[in-house]
Amino acid sequence: MGDWCTTGRRGGWQVLFYILCLSALDSVTGQARYSIPEEQSEGSIVGNIGRDLGLEVKRLVSGKARIITKGARQYVDLNRDKGLLVVKERIDREELCGQTTPCSFSFELIIENPIQLYRVTVEVRDINDNTPSFPKDEINLEISENAVSGARFSLESAVDPDVGVNSIQNYSLRPKDNFKLEVHSQADGGKYIEMVLQTPLDREEQETLSLMLIATDGGEPQRTGTVRIHITVLDANDNAPVCGQPVYKTDVKESSPKGTLITTVSADDADQGVNGEVTFSIAHVAKEAKELFELNVDTGEIKLVGNLDFEKTKNYQLNVKARDQGGFTDTCKVVIQIIDENDNVPTIQLMSHSNSIPEDSPPGTTVAVINVEDADSDGNGVVLCYINADIPFKIESSLTDYYTIVTDSTLDRETVSEYNVTITVSDEGTPPLSSNKSITVKVSDVNDNPPKFDQPVYSKSIQENNSPGFSIFSVRASDADWGQNARVSYFLDDKQVNGVTASSVVSVNLENGAIHAVRSFDYEQIKSFQFNVTARDGGSPPLSSVVAVRILVQDQNDNAPQVLYPVQTSSSLVAEMVPRSADVGYLVTKVVAVDVDSGQNAWLSYKLQKATDRALFEVGLQNGEIRTIRQVTDKDAVKQRLTVVVEDNGQPSRSATVNVNVAVADSFPEVLSEFTDFTHDKEYNDNLTFYLVLALAVVSFLFITCLVVIISVKIYRWRQSRVLYHSNLPVIPYYPPRYADTLGTGTLQHVYNYEVCRTTDSRKSDCKFVRPCSQNVLIMDPSCTGTMQRMQSEQNILDEPDSPLEVSLPSQTDGELLVLTSSRIILFRFTGKYSRLFF
């Protein structure tokens, strides 16, 4: 069972005006009490409620302050613009409360946003606006002449609706010759009067008497009411009737039906005959009691003729008069106590209610204010109030009979967006009565959930060479909020990606998160890149989340293999030398190629496409090594030309070809004689010939200049040596920097080496710098003719270009040989295994 609380019925207020602040409750801030006289004119000021409760006028206006009353009539109205309580209609205290004192009525002042509840009680003070009145204009009494002194005669008392000092204060009787007046108070606060005989009557002297009974109140000004008493003196009757009991007490349930016998009053008269006959009557009783009870004048039975209501009146007192035929009377009291029954169902009145509440409302936020009432009393009026237990709300008691429903824990609209709160009230009667009321509380959305991507990290592959604008894929984020708070937009974090901004590589659609390529990707330039995408909702303030996106560029076979060796140029020819003594498997050379693609697109295979003698050479499928597959013989041609195809493993595959020239010979003269007659069948550009001739002229000029400089240096050194010789000083050989003695004569450079290559056709030449060579490299240039002459056995190859060249080299010698003729320059490179010949 949910939270519950208990309330009972309480008494009236004790002070004239006060304000009590209840700091423990948010919804019930305080209460106020005012006192005004009745019969005030409309518009009269009751009090300044704004000042008394500490509320500003603008708070009353903005909070839509209003008065809520329980009954159908509203006596007081609220002037929100001034913060005043004013009389709305005439207030009659007697109509409002009857004889109840003090007289007051209560109402509630409700202020919204946030909800605040104040209880206001207005006490209505009585004024002397009613005159005492008797039920009859004239009272007729018949009194026997033999009535003894002290005989009592009950009289009906006057009625004054006013209370307190304004009610009837005293009675007086005029004249007072024979009777005196006695006033008696009753348990219910009422009064009854008796006229007591002081002087015996004598019918023969005076048959009738006329008296005046005066009722006077204590108001200011004082008001009076009168009734005339007419007494007829009867003949003697010796005995007066005597009631069986002075007081009759009885209990009756408020649910008793009409006709129920309440009690029976009896009286005895000692006289005989007519003088002993007794009749009963109710001496004086309120109008309400007359409508509820009926007295049988002959039998004294009192029966119920109306509907009892314990909540209106809890008890009644009847004064029953027994009278004989002689005029003697006796009076007894009948006290009727009403027993309360549980006949009223507790009621629930919704005073204020918030249809929706934000989900970020803290615990203790007021949702509704209710008023619970049970008209029964004691245990039948004790009310238990509770709500269903499966909701994050609880009920608290604020003022008497008022309860507030507040949040008990935090709310989450994404979990539950609406609650049905059932309020149940029951009393403690037997059997208990209960009632319930349901209210709906909607939880309004607050932007408390950031967008959430469906993946922590996104990774996507894309083929290279894509078209700009190509849609790669889409990121998606969801937001558990509602409405504008759940509207997600996507943004690209424009940071550096491989040295460029992310926006120059990709773009993100604002609405659906689609990622598009801004440009075409090249796997060889960029293999992967990463950037961040931010998802931001439309709340205020907006919430966002970031996800990393990684794009992997997949390789396509868009690059053909590139041959690194042998180098193919249009102005020179590379030839690999193979001695005729080479065995099977002799390594001629190795074709080196690369493919900038990756994976299987870069797997290369080598195939021999064409060859002068296919039975002599083979190519390694995987490594590109060219080897002999049989023994080289003298019948094999010196000039061998191989065409090798390098092919990758892509789909479709790409390939490149390279021509490899092989010279099968044991000596350089044999190679030169074969390759001298080598002619090109290509067509050359005339412009290139012009530049080559110009370059040859420049080189010749530089050669001659260098030759002159070297000769001059030689002459200068010779003269210096002569001077040192004649001076008898020790001779120290001098070598120019970076020169070393070779075979004891002349000098050779050993740090820098130049290659100059020319073909048999002077229109095509090539000149380049190469790496430094070892010290045993032989270089032919004008500065070292002496060395070359020795090597050529005093034969000048510059003057006789067509003469054969014979060079004797020791075995296992590594080096290079530069040969210059009138029509070409030839560079030989040789090692212990094989030689390479450049034209």
C-alpha positions in Angstrom: 0.0 0.0 0.0 1.2 3.4 -0.8 1.8 6.4 1.5 -1.1 7.1 3.8 -2.1 9.6 6.4 -4.8 10.0 9.0 -6.9 13.0 9.9 -9.7 13.7 12.3 -12.1 16.5 13.0 -10.8 19.4 15.1 -12.3 22.2 17.0 -12.6 25.9 16.2 -10.1 28.7 16.1 -8.9 30.3 19.3 -7.6 33.7 18.2 -9.0 36.6 16.1 -6.3 36.8 13.4 -3.0 35.0 12.8 -0.8 33.8 10.1 1.0 30.5 10.6 3.8 29.5 8.2 4.3 25.9 7.6 7.9 25.7 6.4 7.9 21.9 6.2 5.6 21.8 3.2 6.1 23.3 -0.2 2.4 23.3 -1.2 0.9 24.7 2.1 2.6 27.9 2.9 0.4 29.3 5.7 -3.0 30.2 6.9 -4.8 33.4 7.9 -7.8 34.3 10.1 -10.0 37.4 9.9 -13.0 38.6 12.0 -15.8 40.7 10.6 -19.3 41.7 11.8 -22.3 40.2 10.0 -24.5 42.1 7.6 -21.6 43.9 6.0 -22.4 45.5 2.7 -21.0 44.1 -0.6 -17.5 45.3 -1.3 -16.5 45.8 2.3 -12.9 45.0 2.9 -12.3 41.8 4.9 -8.5 42.1 5.0 -5.3 42.6 3.0 -4.4 39.0 2.2 -1.4 39.9 0.2 0.2 41.9 2.9 -0.7 39.5 5.7 0.7 36.5 3.8 3.7 38.3 2.5 2.6 38.0 -1.1 3.2 40.6 -3.7 0.4 41.7 -6.0 2.2 40.6 -9.1 2.6 37.1 -7.6 -1.2 36.9 -7.0 -1.7 38.0 -10.6 0.9 35.8 -12.3 -0.1 32.8 -10.1 -3.8 33.2 -11.0 -4.7 33.3 -7.4 -8.3 32.2 -6.7 -10.6 31.3 -3.9 -11.9 27.7 -3.6 -14.9 27.1 -1.3 -16.5 23.9 -0.2 -20.1 25.0 -0.3 -22.2 26.4 -3.0 -22.1 29.9 -1.7 -19.0 32.2 -1.7 -19.3 35.0 0.7 -15.8 36.5 0.1 -14.1 37.4 -3.2 -10.4 38.2 -4.0 -9.3 41.4 -5.6 -6.0 40.2 -7.2 -5.0 43.6 -8.4 -5.0 45.0 -4.9 -4.5 41.9 -2.8 -7.7 42.5 -0.9 -10.4 40.2 0.4 -13.8 41.8 0.0 -17.4 40.8 0.9 -19.1 39.3 -2.1 -22.7 38.9 -0.6 -24.5 39.7 2.6 -23.5 37.4 5.4 -26.2 36.5 7.9 -24.6 34.9 10.9 -27.9 33.3 12.1 -28.4 31.7 8.6 -24.8 30.6 8.4 -24.3 29.1 11.8 -27.5 29.2 13.7 -26.7 29.0 17.5 -23.2 27.8 16.9 -20.6 30.0 18.4 -18.1 31.2 17.4 -19.3 31.3 13.8 -16.8 31.1 11.0 -16.4 29.8 7.5 -13.2 28.8 5.7 -11.9 28.7 2.2 -8.7 28.1 0.4 -6.5 30.4 -1.6 -4.7 28.6 -4.4 -1.7 30.1 -6.3 -0.1 28.3 -9.2 3.4 28.1 -10.8 4.5 26.9 -8.3 1.4 25.6 -6.4 0.9 27.3 -3.0 -2.1 26.6 -0.8 -3.3 28.9 2.0 -6.3 28.4 4.3 -8.2 31.5 5.2 -10.8 31.5 8.0 -13.3 34.3 8.5 -15.1 34.6 11.8 -18.5 36.3 11.6 -19.3 38.4 14.7 -22.9 38.6 15.8 -24.7 42.0 15.9 -28.0 42.6 17.7 -30.1 42.5 14.6 -32.9 40.2 15.9 -35.7 40.9 18.5 -36.7 38.2 20.9 -40.0 36.6 19.9 -42.4 34.2 21.5 -43.9 31.3 19.6 -47.5 32.6 20.3 -48.9 36.0 20.7 -51.0 34.9 23.7 -50.7 32.2 26.3 -53.9 30.8 27.8 -53.8 29.1 31.2 -56.4 27.5 33.4 -55.6 27.4 37.1 -57.7 25.9 39.8 -58.6 28.3 42.5 -57.3 25.8 45.1 -53.9 25.8 43.7 -51.5 26.1 46.6 -48.7 28.6 46.8 -45.6 27.4 45.1 -47.6 25.7 42.3 -45.6 26.0 39.1 -46.8 26.7 35.6 -44.4 26.2 32.6 -44.3 28.9 30.0 -42.9 28.8 26.5 -39.7 30.7 26.3 -38.9 33.3 23.7 -36.5 32.8 20.8 -33.7 35.1 19.8 -31.5 34.0 16.8 -28.6 36.1 18.1 -26.0 34.6 20.3 -23.9 35.6 23.2 -24.8 38.9 24.8 -27.2 39.7 22.0 -29.4 36.7 22.9 -32.1 36.8 25.6 -30.6 37.7 28.9 -33.6 37.9 31.2 -37.4 37.6 31.6 -39.8 39.8 33.5 -43.5 39.4 34.5 -46.0 42.1 35.1 -47.9 42.5 37.3 -46.3 40.5 40.1 -49.3 40.4 42.5 -50.0 36.6 42.4 -47.1 35.1 40.5 -43.4 35.3 40.3 -41.1 34.2 37.4 -38.3 31.6 37.6 -35.8 31.0 34.8 -34.0 27.6 34.5 -31.0 26.8 32.3 -30.8 23.6 30.3 -27.9 21.3 29.5 -27.9 22.4 25.8 -27.6 26.0 26.8 -31.3 26.8 26.4 -33.7 28.2 29.0 -37.1 27.4 30.1 -39.3 29.5 32.4 -41.9 28.7 35.0 -44.5 30.9 36.7 -44.8 30.2 40.4 -48.0 31.0 42.3 -47.2 33.2 45.3 -50.7 34.2 46.4 -53.7 31.8 46.2 -56.3 32.6 43.7 -60.0 33.1 44.4 -62.3 32.5 41.5 -65.1 34.3 43.3 -63.0 37.5 43.5 -61.4 37.4 40.1 -62.2 34.8 37.4 -59.5 35.9 35.0 -56.1 37.4 35.2 -54.0 39.1 32.5 -50.2 39.2 32.7 -47.4 40.4 30.5 -44.3 38.3 30.0 -41.3 40.3 28.7 -38.1 38.9 27.2 -35.1 41.2 27.0 -31.7 40.7 25.2 -28.3 42.2 26.1 -27.6 43.9 22.8 -26.9 47.5 22.1 -29.5 48.9 21.5 -31.5 46.6 23.7 -34.4 44.7 22.1 -37.5 43.2 23.8 -40.3 40.8 23.0 -43.6 40.3 24.8 -46.4 37.8 25.1 -49.7 38.2 27.0 -50.7 35.5 29.5 -54.5 35.0 30.0 -55.3 33.0 33.2 -58.7 31.5 33.8 -59.4 30.6 37.4 -61.1 27.2 37.6 -62.9 25.4 40.3 -60.8 23.4 42.8 -58.8 20.3 41.8 -57.0 18.9 44.7 -54.1 16.8 43.1 -51.7 17.7 40.3 -50.3 15.1 37.9 -46.8 13.7 38.7 -44.4 12.6 35.9 -43.0 9.1 36.2 -39.4 10.4 35.8 -38.2 13.9 36.0 -35.8 13.1 33.1 -36.1 10.6 30.4 -33.0 9.7 28.5 -32.8 7.6 25.3 -30.5 6.8 22.4 -31.5 6.5 18.8 -29.5 5.7 15.7 -29.4 8.4 13.1 -30.4 5.9 10.5 -33.6 5.0 12.3 -36.7 5.0 10.0 -39.7 7.2 10.4 -42.2 5.8 13.0 -39.5 4.5 15.3 -40.7 4.7 18.9 -38.2 6.9 20.8 -39.7 6.6 24.3 -43.0 6.8 26.3 -43.6 9.5 29.0 -46.0 8.7 31.8 -47.7 10.7 34.6 -50.0 9.8 37.5 -52.9 11.9 39.0 -54.4 10.9 42.4 -57.7 12.5 41.5 -60.6 10.5 40.3 -62.7 10.9 37.3 -62.2 13.7 35.0 -59.8 15.4 37.3 -57.5 12.4 37.1 -57.3 12.3 33.3 -53.8 13.4 32.2 -52.9 14.7 28.7 -49.3 15.3 27.4 -47.9 18.1 25.3 -44.5 19.5 24.4 -44.2 22.7 26.3 -41.7 24.5 24.1 -39.4 23.1 21.5 -37.4 24.3 18.6 -38.9 24.2 15.2 -36.5 21.6 14.0 -37.4 19.3 16.9 -41.1 19.7 16.2 -40.5 18.5 12.6 -38.6 15.4 13.8 -40.6 14.1 16.8 -44.3 13.6 17.5 -46.0 13.2 20.9 -49.1 11.2 21.5 -51.2 13.5 23.8 -53.0 10.5 25.4 -50.3 7.8 25.6 -47.2 9.9 25.9 -45.4 8.0 23.1 -42.8 10.0 21.3 -42.1 8.8 17.7 -39.7 9.8 15.0 -41.4 11.5 12.1 -38.3 12.9 10.3 -34.8 11.9 9.3 -32.1 12.2 11.9 -28.6 13.5 11.0 -25.9 13.2 13.6 -23.7 15.6 11.6 -26.4 18.4 12.1 -27.5 17.8 15.6 -26.1 15.3 18.1 -28.9 15.5 20.7 -32.4 16.9 21.4 -34.2 17.9 24.6 -38.0 18.0 24.8 -40.0 19.4 27.7 -43.1 17.3 28.1 -46.0 18.8 30.1 -48.5 16.5 31.8 -51.8 18.3 32.6 -55.0 17.1 34.2 -58.5 18.4 33.6 -58.2 20.6 36.6 -55.4 22.6 35.2 -52.6 21.1 37.3 -49.4 20.3 35.4 -46.1 18.7 35.8 -43.1 18.9 33.5 -40.4 16.3 32.7 -37.4 16.4 30.4 -36.8 14.0 27.5 -33.2 13.9 26.4 -32.7 12.1 23.0 -29.0 11.3 22.1 -28.3 10.6 18.4 -25.9 7.7 17.7 -23.6 8.3 14.8 -23.4 5.7 12.1 -21.0 5.4 9.2 -23.4 6.6 6.6 -21.2 9.2 4.9 -18.7 8.2 2.2 -15.5 10.2 2.3 -15.3 12.7 -0.5 -12.3 13.8 -2.5 -12.1 17.3 -4.0 -9.2 18.2 -6.4 -8.1 21.6 -5.4 -5.2 22.0 -7.8 -3.6 19.7 -10.3 -0.6 20.0 -12.6 -1.3 18.1 -15.9 2.4 17.8 -16.7 5.6 18.0 -14.7 9.1 18.3 -16.1 11.2 15.1 -15.8 14.0 17.0 -14.0 11.7 18.0 -11.2 13.4 17.4 -7.8 11.8 15.1 -5.3 9.2 16.9 -3.3 7.7 18.8 -6.2 4.0 19.3 -5.7 1.8 17.6 -8.3 -1.7 18.1 -6.9 -3.5 19.4 -3.8 -6.7 17.6 -2.7 -9.3 18.1 0.1 -10.7 15.0 1.8 -13.8 15.1 4.0 -16.0 12.7 6.0 -19.1 14.1 7.6 -19.2 11.3 10.2 -17.6 11.7 13.6 -15.2 9.9 15.9 -13.9 6.7 14.2 -16.4 7.0 11.4 -14.9 10.3 10.5 -11.2 9.3 10.7 -10.0 9.1 7.1 -7.1 7.1 5.7 -5.7 8.5 2.5 -3.2 6.8 0.2 -2.2 6.3 -3.5 -1.1 3.4 -5.5 2.4 2.2 -4.7 3.9 1.5 -8.1 4.6 5.1 -9.0 7.3 7.6 -7.9 4.9 9.8 -5.9 3.8 10.0 -2.3 1.1 11.8 -0.4 1.6 14.1 2.5 -0.7 15.8 4.9 -0.7 19.5 4.8 -3.6 21.2 6.6 -6.5 19.6 8.3 -8.3 17.5 5.6 -5.8 18.6 3.0 -3.2 16.5 1.3 -0.5 17.1 -1.3 0.8 14.7 -3.8 4.5 15.2 -4.4 7.3 13.4 -6.3 9.1 10.8 -4.3 12.0 10.2 -6.6 13.5 11.4 -9.8 11.4 11.0 -13.0 12.6 9.8 -16.4 10.3 10.5 -19.4 12.2 8.1 -21.5 11.3 5.3 -19.1 7.7 6.3 -18.2 6.0 9.2 -19.9 2.7 9.2 -18.1 1.4 8.1 -14.7 -2.1 7.3 -13.5 -2.4 8.3 -9.9 -5.3 6.7 -8.0 -6.2 8.4 -4.8 -8.1 6.3 -2.3 -9.7 7.5 0.9 -11.5 5.3 3.5 -12.8 5.8 7.0 -12.6 3.6 10.0 -16.3 2.9 10.4 -17.9 -0.5 10.4 -18.1 -1.4 7.7 -15.6 1.1 6.3 -16.6 3.3 3.4 -14.2 4.4 0.7 -14.0 6.4 -2.5 -11.3 7.0 -5.0 -10.3 9.4 -7.7 -7.8 9.1 -10.5 -5.6 11.8 -12.1 -3.2 11.6 -15.0 0.2 13.1 -14.7 2.3 13.5 -17.8 6.0 13.8 -17.7 7.2 16.6 -20.0 10.5 16.1 -21.8 13.8 17.8 -20.7 16.9 17.6 -22.9 18.8 15.3 -20.6 19.9 12.6 -23.1 22.7 13.3 -25.6 22.6 11.7 -29.0 24.0 8.1 -29.0 25.6 6.6 -32.0 24.7 3.0 -32.8 28.4 2.1 -33.0 31.3 3.3 -30.8 33.6 3.5 -33.8 32.8 3.4 -37.5 35.1 1.8 -40.0 34.4 1.7 -43.7 36.4 0.6 -46.8 36.3 2.4 -50.1 38.0 1.6 -53.4 40.5 4.1 -54.6 39.8 6.2 -57.7 36.3 6.9 -56.6 34.3 9.7 -58.1 34.0 13.0 -56.1 30.7 13.1 -54.3 30.6 9.3 -53.9 28.4 8.3 -50.9 30.6 6.2 -48.6 28.1 5.3 -45.9 26.0 6.9 -43.2 26.5 7.3 -39.5 23.4 7.3 -37.3 22.7 8.6 -33.8 19.5 8.3 -31.8 18.2 10.5 -29.1 16.0 9.1 -26.4 14.4 12.5 -25.8 11.2 13.7 -27.6 10.3 16.4 -30.1 12.9 19.1 -30.8 15.1 17.6 -28.1 15.4 14.4 -30.2 16.1 16.1 -33.5 19.7 15.2 -34.4 22.0 17.1 -36.7 25.4 15.9 -37.8 28.6 18.0 -38.1 32.1 17.3 -39.3 35.0 18.2 -37.0 37.1 20.1 -39.4 40.5 19.0 -38.1 43.7 18.1 -39.9 43.7 14.8 -41.8 47.0 13.8 -43.2 48.0 17.5 -43.5 44.8 18.8 -45.0 41.5 19.8 -43.4 38.8 17.1 -43.1 36.3 19.1 -45.0 38.6 18.9 -48.1 38.4 15.1 -47.9 34.9 14.3 -46.9 31.6 16.0 -46.1 28.7 15.0 -43.8 25.0 15.5 -44.5 23.5 17.7 -41.8 20.2 15.8 -41.7 20.9 12.1 -42.3 24.6 11.8 -41.5 25.6 10.5 -44.9 29.3 10.8 -45.5 30.4 11.7 -49.1 33.9 11.8 -50.6 34.9 15.3 -51.7 37.6 14.1 -53.9 39.0 10.9 -55.5 41.3 8.9 -53.2 44.6 7.4 -54.3 45.7 4.4 -52.3 49.4 5.1 -53.1 49.1 8.6 -51.5 46.7 7.9 -48.6 45.9 4.4 -47.3 43.6 5.4 -44.4 42.5 8.5 -42.5 40.3 9.2 -39.5 38.1 12.1 -38.6 35.3 12.8 -36.0 31.6 13.4 -36.6 29.6 15.3 -34.0 25.8 14.5 -33.4 24.0 17.4 -31.8 20.4 17.5 -30.8 18.0 20.5 -31.0 17.5 21.0 -27.2 18.3 24.1 -25.2 21.1 23.9 -24.3 22.0 21.3 -27.0 23.8 18.1 -26.1 26.2 16.3 -28.4 28.4 13.3 -28.8 31.4 12.5 -30.9 32.3 9.4 -32.8 35.5 8.5 -34.6 35.2 7.5 -38.3 38.0 5.6 -40.0 38.1 5.3 -43.8 40.2 2.6 -45.3 41.2 3.1 -48.9 41.4 -0.2 -50.8 44.0 -0.6 -53.5 43.1 -1.1 -57.1 45.4 -2.4 -59.8 45.9 1.0 -61.3 49.7 1.1 -61.6 51.8 -0.9 -64.0 55.1 -2.4 -62.8 58.1 -0.1 -63.1 61.5 -1.5 -64.2 64.4 -0.1 -62.1 67.1 -2.1 -63.7 68.3 -2.3 -66.4 67.6 1.4 -67.1 66.1 2.0 -70.5 67.1 5.2 -72.3 66.8 6.4 -75.8 70.5 7.5 -76.1 72.4 4.5 -74.8 72.5 0.8 -74.9 73.3 -1.4 -71.9 74.9 -4.8 -72.6 75.6 -7.5 -70.1 78.8 -9.5 -70.8 78.8 -13.3 -70.5 82.0 -15.2 -71.0 82.0 -18.2 -73.3 83.2 -20.3 -70.4 80.0 -19.6 -68.4 78.5 -22.7 -66.9 74.9 -23.7 -66.7 73.0 -21.4 -64.3 75.5 -18.6 -64.8 73.9 -15.3 -63.5 73.8 -12.9 -66.4 71.9 -10.1 -64.7 68.8 -9.4 -62.7 65.7 -7.5 -63.8 64.6 -5.4 -60.9 61.0 -4.0 -61.0 58.5 -2.6 -58.4 54.8 -2.0 -58.4 53.5 0.9 -56.2 50.3 -1.0 -55.7 49.9 -3.3 -52.6 48.9 -6.8 -51.8 48.4 -9.2 -54.7 48.4 -6.2 -57.1 52.1 -5.8 -56.3 53.0 -9.4 -56.7 55.3 -9.5 -59.7 56.2 -12.3 -62.0 58.9 -12.4 -64.8 58.6 -14.1 -68.1 60.9 -14.3 -71.1 58.8 -13.0 -74.0 61.4 -12.9 -76.9 65.0 -13.9 -77.1 67.7 -14.3 -79.8 68.3 -17.8 -78.6 65.5 -19.0 -76.2 67.5 -22.2 -75.5 70.3 -20.2 -73.9 68.7 -18.1 -71.3 65.8 -18.3 -68.8 64.2 -15.8 -66.4 63.3 -16.6 -62.7 59.5 -16.4 -62.4 59.6 -14.7 -59.0 63.1 -13.0 -58.7 63.7 -11.8 -62.3 67.2 -13.4 -62.5 68.5 -14.1 -66.0 70.6 -17.2 -66.0 72.0 -19.6 -68.7 70.3 -22.9 -69.1 73.1 -24.6 -71.0 76.8 -24.3 -71.6 77.8 -21.4 -73.8 79.5 -22.5 -77.0 81.6 -20.8 -79.7 78.6 -21.0 -82.0 76.5 -18.7 -79.9 76.2 -15.3 -81.4 78.0 -12.4 -79.6 74.9 -10.2 -79.6 71.9 -11.6 -77.7 68.7 -9.6 -77.1 66.1 -10.6 -74.5 62.7 -9.1 -74.0 61.4 -9.7 -70.4 57.8 -9.1 -69.4 57.1 -8.0 -65.8 53.5 -8.7 -64.9 51.6 -8.0 -61.6 48.9 -10.2 -60.1 46.0 -7.7 -60.2 42.7 -8.0 -61.9 43.0 -7.1 -64.6 46.8 -7.5 -64.6 49.2 -4.8 -65.8 52.7 -5.4 -67.3 55.8 -3.8 -68.4 58.6 -4.9 -70.8 62.3 -4.4 -70.8 65.0 -5.3 -73.3 68.2 -6.8 -72.1 71.3 -6.8 -74.4 73.8 -9.5 -73.7 77.3 -9.7 -75.2 78.7 -13.3 -75.3 82.5 -12.8 -75.5 85.7 -13.3 -73.6 87.4 -10.0 -74.6 86.5 -6.4 -75.1 87.9 -6.1 -78.7 85.6 -8.9 -79.7 82.7 -7.0 -78.2 83.7 -3.7 -79.7 84.0 -5.3 -83.2 80.5 -6.7 -82.9 78.8 -3.6 -81.4 80.6 -1.1 -83.6 78.5 -2.0 -86.5 75.4 -1.8 -84.5 73.0 0.7 -86.1 69.8 2.1 -84.9 66.7 1.9 -86.9 65.0 4.7 -85.0 64.1 8.0 -86.3 65.5 10.9 -84.3 64.4 14.4 -83.8 66.4 17.0 -85.7 66.1 19.4 -82.8 67.8 16.9 -80.5 70.7 16.6 -83.0 71.3 20.4 -82.8 71.5 20.4 -79.1 73.8 17.4 -79.1 76.2 19.0 -81.5 76.2 22.2 -79.4 76.9 20.1 -76.3 79.8 18.3 -78.1 81.3 21.7 -79.0 81.1 22.9 -75.5 82.6 19.7 -74.1 85.5 19.9 -76.7 86.2 23.5 -75.7 86.3 22.5 -72.0 88.5 19.6 -72.9 91.0 21.7 -74.7 91.0 24.3 -71.9 91.7 21.6 -69.3 94.5 20.2 -71.5 96.2 23.5 -71.7 95.9 24.1 -68.0 97.3 20.7 -67.2 100.3 21.1 -69.6 100.9 24.5 -68.0 100.9 23.0 -64.5 103.3 20.2 -65.8 105.7 22.8 -67.1 105.5 24.8 -63.9 106.2 21.7 -61.8 109.1 20.7 -64.0 110.7 24.1 -63.6 110.2 23.9 -59.9 111.9 20.5 -59.8 114.8 21.9 -61.7 115.3 24.6 -59.3 115.2 22.2 -56.4 117.7 19.9 -58.2 120.3 22.6 -58.7 119.9 23.7 -55.1 121.0 20.3 -53.8 117.8 20.0 -51.7 116.0 16.7 -51.3 113.4 16.1 -53.9 109.9 15.5 -52.5 107.4 14.2 -55.0 104.3 16.4 -55.2 100.9 15.2 -56.2 97.9 17.5 -56.7 95.1 16.9 -54.4 93.0 13.8 -54.9 95.7 12.3 -57.2 97.7 9.2 -56.6 100.6 7.6 -58.3 99.7 4.8 -60.6 102.3 2.1 -61.5 105.0 4.5 -60.5 104.4 7.0 -63.3 101.8 9.8 -63.8 98.8 10.5 -61.7 95.2 9.4 -61.6 92.1 10.9 -59.8 90.7 8.5 -57.2 87.9 10.4 -55.7 85.7 11.5 -58.6 84.9 9.6 -61.7 83.0 10.8 -64.8 81.3 8.7 -67.4 80.9 10.0 -70.9 79.0 7.7 -73.2 78.5 8.1 -77.0 76.9 6.0 -79.6 78.1 5.2 -83.1 75.6 7.8 -84.2 76.9 11.2 -83.1 73.4 12.6 -83.0 72.6 10.7 -79.7 74.8 11.1 -76.7 74.6 10.9 -73.0 76.7 12.4 -70.3 76.3 11.7 -66.6 78.1 11.7 -63.2 78.5 8.4 -61.4 79.7 7.3 -58.1 83.3 7.3 -57.1 85.2 4.2 -58.2 88.0 2.3 -56.6 91.7 3.2 -57.1 92.3 0.7 -59.8 89.8 2.4 -62.2 91.4 3.3 -65.5 90.3 6.6 -66.9 91.2 7.9 -70.4 91.2 11.7 -70.8 93.6 14.2 -72.2 95.3 14.7 -68.7 96.4 11.2 -68.4 97.7 10.3 -72.0 100.9 9.0 -70.7 99.1 6.3 -68.7 96.9 5.3 -71.6 99.8 5.2 -74.0 101.5 2.7 -71.7 98.4 0.6 -71.5 98.0 0.6 -75.3 101.6 -0.2 -76.0 102.3 3.3 -77.3 99.3 3.2 -79.7 97.3 6.4 -79.8 93.6 5.6 -80.0 92.7 9.3 -80.4 94.6 9.5 -83.7 93.5 6.1 -85.0 89.9 5.6 -84.1 89.3 2.6 -86.2 92.2 0.6 -84.9 91.4 -2.4 -82.7 91.8 -2.0 -79.0 93.6 -4.6 -77.1 93.7 -4.4 -73.3 95.5 -7.0 -71.0 94.0 -7.0 -67.5 94.9 -9.3 -64.7 92.3 -11.9 -63.7 89.8 -11.1 -60.9 90.3 -7.4 -61.5 87.5 -5.0 -60.8 87.4 -1.6 -62.6 86.2 0.5 -65.4 87.7 1.4 -68.7 86.9 4.5 -70.8 87.7 4.3 -74.5 87.5 7.4 -76.8 87.4 7.2 -80.6 86.7 9.7 -83.2 83.1 8.7 -83.4 82.2 7.3 -80.0 83.2 7.0 -76.3 83.0 3.5 -74.8 83.0 2.7 -71.0 83.7 -0.8 -69.9 82.8 -2.0 -66.3 84.2 -5.3 -65.3 84.3 -7.5 -62.3 85.7 -10.9 -61.5 82.4 -12.5 -62.6 81.0 -10.5 -65.5 81.5 -7.2 -67.3 79.0 -4.6 -68.5 79.6 -2.6 -71.6 78.1 0.9 -72.2 77.7 2.5 -75.6 
